[in-house]
Amino acid sequence: NAGVTQTPKFQVLKTGQSMTLQCAQDMNHEYMSWYRQDPGMGLRLIHYSVGAGITDQGEVPNGYNVSRSTTEDFPLRLLSAAPSQTSVYFCASSDAGTDTGELFFGEGSRLTVL
Amino acid sequence: AQKVTQAQTEISVVEKEDVTLDCVYETRDTTYYLFWYKQPPSGELVFLIRRNSFDEQNEISGRYSWNFQKSTSSFNFTITASQVVDSAVYFCALSEASGNTPLVFGKGTRLSVIA
């Protein structure tokens, strides 16, 4: 049972480089989201999607792009990485039709921007 | 706008003590959902419970219990007879309306249980 899969798990970038964090889920969930976790800040929402072709901004969207061309995939793109984007990133998905509405998280991707 | 406050940044208890983690929320919606997640030292996020705004019954699951009080906008989490394996960061979260809306998280409470 794969659940939510994030790649890569670790990445080091130089300032100005671009990269994409991949997120895939195999549970046919309509809802997917990206959070970043920083010490003392909890989890802050970057972008989310309620279905293929639909995305919206969260609390901290600047510097990040997303797209949702399929139900399964929700990649997060950093166009020009900055040290302030050093963080742990979590992708999550859920099916609002279930009783619990549980948000399933990936294992996280630790990004360091030098 | 919705907001979740976990005023306790860090708590340290001795094994077998009971501990309560506080969570206070703000929302203008009458329909909303409250969650608790656990993040052990290994880093993954583990779902513990979801409660909707129309169900104020307290919930008990083994050593875990949750006290939902709409009158004080609180959804507190109690661990009875704490164990070292309970050491983790605990997050309270809120989503409004359908439940398919984004979760807003509190900043978390780091619980350390000392043997």
HADDOCK unambig.tbl for C-alpha pairs under 7 A between the chains (distance, minus, plus):
assign (segid A and resid 31 and name CA) (segid B and resid 100 and name CA) 6.70 0.50 0.50
assign (segid A and resid 40 and name CA) (segid B and resid 107 and name CA) 6.14 0.50 0.50
assign (segid A and resid 41 and name CA) (segid B and resid 107 and name CA) 5.10 0.50 0.50
assign (segid A and resid 42 and name CA) (segid B and resid 105 and name CA) 6.50 0.50 0.50
assign (segid A and resid 42 and name CA) (segid B and resid 106 and name CA) 5.99 0.50 0.50
assign (segid A and resid 42 and name CA) (segid B and resid 107 and name CA) 3.77 0.50 0.50
assign (segid A and resid 42 and name CA) (segid B and resid 108 and name CA) 5.72 0.50 0.50
assign (segid A and resid 43 and name CA) (segid B and resid 105 and name CA) 5.92 0.50 0.50
assign (segid A and resid 96 and name CA) (segid B and resid 99 and name CA) 5.98 0.50 0.50
assign (segid A and resid 96 and name CA) (segid B and resid 100 and name CA) 5.13 0.50 0.50
assign (segid A and resid 100 and name CA) (segid B and resid 50 and name CA) 6.06 0.50 0.50
assign (segid A and resid 101 and name CA) (segid B and resid 99 and name CA) 6.46 0.50 0.50
assign (segid A and resid 102 and name CA) (segid B and resid 47 and name CA) 6.80 0.50 0.50
assign (segid A and resid 105 and name CA) (segid B and resid 45 and name CA) 6.34 0.50 0.50
assign (segid A and resid 107 and name CA) (segid B and resid 44 and name CA) 5.40 0.50 0.50
